[in-house]
C-alpha cells in the first residue's frame, strides 16, 4: 500500500474516532428536590449550579426530570457553561409540561415528553443516564434512587443537601441492602463528579440476565 493511501486511511480513522468521542459523551443525571425546604437553602442552590457547571465543563450531558427546584438549578449551571442539557418530562406535550406540571424549559436543549406521569417517567429518566447524582430529594428522588440502585447505576450523593440524600445508608439498612461501592458521597460538587466519573470508567456496564441486573457483564 502506498504511503499516501496509508495516510488517507489514518486520517479517516482519526475523523471517525473524533466524531465518536464527540457524540458518545457521558450522561450524568441530576435528581433531587423539586419542592420543599431544601430548594430554598442557598448553599444547596449554589452547589446545584456548581454541579451543573462542572458537568458541562467535563464534556458530559446533564440529564434530569425537567422539573423545578435543585435539578433545574443544575440545568442552569450547565447551560451557562455551554453544556448540553436534556430533560425527561412526565408530560405528554409542552403545553402540559408548562400548565399541568408547572415545569421549566428555559435551560434545556432537548425535552423528551414521555406522557408517563411522574413516577413512571422516573424509569426513563434513570435509564437515560450513565450515572446519577442526588441533591436533597423527597419521595420522587427516593423512587429514582431505588431504580438506579436495582439497575446497577453509579450513584453520587451530595452529602449535607438534606432530604433523602442525608439518609441513603439508613434507607438501605431498613431494606436489608448494603452501601455498595457504586454509591459515592461527597459534600463538594466538583469532587463528587470526579469520583462518579472515575467509578464509571472502572465499572463495566451492567446487563440484564434472567430478569436480574448483572454487574460486569457488559462492555
C-alpha positions as CSV (number, residue, x, y, z in Angstrom):
1,X,0.0,0.0,0.0
2,X,1.3,3.4,-0.9
3,X,2.2,5.9,1.8
4,X,-0.4,8.4,0.7
5,X,-3.1,5.7,0.9
6,X,-2.0,4.8,4.4
7,X,-2.1,8.4,5.4
8,X,-5.7,8.7,4.0
9,X,-6.8,5.7,6.0
10,X,-5.2,7.0,9.2
11,X,-6.9,10.4,8.6
12,X,-10.3,8.7,8.0
13,X,-9.9,6.6,11.2
14,X,-8.9,9.7,13.2
15,X,-12.0,11.6,12.0
16,X,-14.3,8.7,12.9
17,X,-12.7,8.4,16.3
18,X,-13.1,12.1,17.0
19,X,-16.7,12.0,15.9
20,X,-17.4,9.0,18.1
21,X,-15.8,10.7,21.1
22,X,-17.8,13.8,20.4
23,X,-21.2,12.2,20.3
24,X,-20.6,9.4,22.8
25,X,-20.5,11.6,25.8
26,X,-21.3,10.5,29.4
27,X,-24.8,11.3,30.5
28,X,-24.9,12.4,34.1
29,X,-28.4,12.5,35.7
30,X,-29.1,15.1,38.4
31,X,-32.1,14.1,40.6
32,X,-33.3,15.9,43.6
33,X,-35.8,18.2,45.3
34,X,-38.3,19.9,43.1
35,X,-40.1,21.5,46.1
36,X,-39.8,21.8,49.9
37,X,-37.3,23.5,52.2
38,X,-34.2,22.0,50.6
39,X,-34.8,24.1,47.4
40,X,-34.8,27.3,49.5
41,X,-31.4,26.6,51.1
42,X,-28.9,29.0,49.5
43,X,-26.0,26.6,49.9
44,X,-28.0,23.9,48.1
45,X,-28.8,26.3,45.2
46,X,-25.1,27.3,44.9
47,X,-23.9,23.7,44.9
48,X,-26.5,22.6,42.4
49,X,-25.4,25.4,40.0
50,X,-21.8,24.4,40.5
51,X,-22.5,20.8,39.8
52,X,-24.2,21.7,36.5
53,X,-21.2,23.9,35.6
54,X,-18.7,21.1,36.3
55,X,-20.8,18.5,34.4
56,X,-20.8,20.8,31.3
57,X,-17.0,21.6,31.7
58,X,-16.3,17.8,31.9
59,X,-17.9,17.4,28.4
60,X,-20.9,15.4,29.8
61,X,-24.6,15.7,29.1
62,X,-26.7,16.8,32.0
63,X,-30.0,14.8,32.2
64,X,-32.8,15.5,34.7
65,X,-36.6,15.2,35.0
66,X,-37.2,18.7,33.5
67,X,-38.6,19.7,36.9
68,X,-38.2,22.9,39.0
69,X,-36.0,23.0,42.1
70,X,-32.4,21.8,42.5
71,X,-32.2,19.8,39.2
72,X,-33.3,23.0,37.4
73,X,-30.6,25.0,39.2
74,X,-28.1,22.4,37.9
75,X,-29.5,22.7,34.4
76,X,-29.0,26.5,34.7
77,X,-25.3,25.9,35.7
78,X,-24.7,23.6,32.8
79,X,-26.5,25.9,30.3
80,X,-24.5,28.9,31.3
81,X,-21.3,26.9,31.0
82,X,-22.2,26.0,27.4
83,X,-23.2,22.4,28.2
84,X,-25.9,20.2,26.7
85,X,-29.0,19.7,28.9
86,X,-31.7,17.1,28.4
87,X,-34.9,16.9,30.3
88,X,-37.2,13.9,30.6
89,X,-40.7,15.3,31.3
90,X,-43.7,13.4,32.7
91,X,-45.9,15.5,30.4
92,X,-47.4,14.5,27.1
93,X,-46.7,17.8,25.5
94,X,-45.0,21.2,26.0
95,X,-48.4,22.7,26.9
96,X,-49.0,20.0,29.6
97,X,-45.4,20.3,30.8
98,X,-45.9,24.0,31.5
99,X,-49.5,24.2,32.5
100,X,-50.1,21.0,34.4
101,X,-46.7,20.2,35.8
102,X,-45.5,23.9,36.2
103,X,-42.2,22.8,34.9
104,X,-39.4,24.9,33.2
105,X,-37.9,24.7,29.8
106,X,-35.6,27.7,29.5
107,X,-32.3,25.9,30.1
108,X,-33.0,22.8,28.1
109,X,-31.6,21.8,24.7
110,X,-33.8,18.7,24.5
111,X,-37.0,17.8,26.4
112,X,-38.4,14.3,25.9
113,X,-42.2,14.4,26.6
114,X,-42.9,10.9,27.8
115,X,-46.6,11.3,28.7
116,X,-46.0,8.7,31.5
117,X,-46.6,10.8,34.6
118,X,-44.2,11.5,37.4
119,X,-43.3,8.0,38.8
120,X,-43.2,6.0,35.5
121,X,-41.2,8.8,33.9
122,X,-38.5,8.2,36.5
123,X,-37.6,4.8,34.9
124,X,-37.0,6.5,31.5
125,X,-35.0,9.2,33.3
126,X,-32.7,6.8,35.1
127,X,-32.2,4.6,32.0
128,X,-31.2,7.7,30.0
129,X,-28.2,8.2,32.3
130,X,-24.8,6.5,32.7
131,X,-24.8,7.7,36.4
132,X,-26.9,9.8,38.6
133,X,-26.2,12.4,41.3
134,X,-28.7,13.1,44.1
135,X,-29.3,16.6,45.6
136,X,-31.6,16.6,48.6
137,X,-34.8,14.9,47.5
138,X,-38.1,13.6,48.6
139,X,-40.3,10.7,47.6
140,X,-39.7,11.1,43.9
141,X,-36.0,11.2,44.4
142,X,-36.3,8.1,46.6
143,X,-38.1,6.3,43.7
144,X,-35.2,7.4,41.3
145,X,-32.6,6.2,43.8
146,X,-34.2,2.7,44.1
147,X,-34.5,2.3,40.4
148,X,-30.9,3.3,39.9
149,X,-29.7,1.1,42.8
150,X,-31.5,-2.0,41.5
151,X,-30.2,-1.4,37.9
152,X,-26.6,-1.2,39.0
153,X,-26.0,2.5,38.2
154,X,-23.2,4.5,39.7
155,X,-24.9,6.9,42.2
156,X,-23.4,10.1,43.6
157,X,-24.9,11.7,46.7
158,X,-24.3,15.3,47.6
159,X,-23.8,15.0,51.4
160,X,-25.4,17.6,53.6
161,X,-28.0,18.7,51.0
162,X,-30.9,17.4,53.1
163,X,-33.8,15.1,52.3
164,X,-33.3,11.6,51.0
165,X,-29.6,12.4,50.3
166,X,-28.9,12.6,54.1
167,X,-30.4,9.1,54.7
168,X,-29.2,6.8,52.0
169,X,-27.3,4.4,54.4
170,X,-30.4,4.3,56.7
171,X,-32.8,3.5,53.8
172,X,-30.6,0.7,52.6
173,X,-30.2,-0.7,56.1
174,X,-34.0,-0.8,56.5
175,X,-34.3,-2.6,53.1
176,X,-31.6,-5.1,54.1
177,X,-29.3,-3.8,51.3
178,X,-25.7,-2.7,51.5
179,X,-23.9,0.5,50.7
180,X,-22.1,-0.8,47.6
181,X,-19.0,0.7,46.0
182,X,-21.3,2.2,43.3
183,X,-22.6,4.7,45.8
184,X,-20.3,7.7,46.3
185,X,-20.8,10.5,48.7
186,X,-19.1,13.9,49.0
187,X,-20.0,17.4,50.1
188,X,-18.1,19.1,47.3
189,X,-19.9,19.1,43.8
190,X,-16.6,19.0,41.9
191,X,-15.0,16.2,43.9
192,X,-18.3,14.3,43.8
193,X,-18.5,14.5,40.0
194,X,-14.8,13.5,39.6
195,X,-15.4,10.4,41.8
196,X,-18.5,9.5,39.9
197,X,-16.7,9.7,36.5
198,X,-13.8,7.7,37.9
199,X,-16.2,5.0,39.0
200,X,-17.9,4.9,35.6
201,X,-14.5,4.4,33.9
202,X,-13.8,1.4,36.2
203,X,-17.2,-0.3,36.3
204,X,-18.3,-2.3,33.3
205,X,-21.8,-1.6,32.1
206,X,-24.5,-3.8,33.7
207,X,-26.6,-6.2,31.7
208,X,-29.9,-8.0,32.4
209,X,-29.8,-11.7,32.8
210,X,-32.9,-13.8,33.9
211,X,-34.6,-10.5,34.9
212,X,-31.8,-9.6,37.2
213,X,-29.1,-6.9,36.7
214,X,-25.6,-8.3,36.5
215,X,-22.7,-6.0,37.0
216,X,-19.6,-6.7,34.9
217,X,-21.4,-8.5,32.1
218,X,-21.5,-5.6,29.6
219,X,-18.8,-3.9,27.5
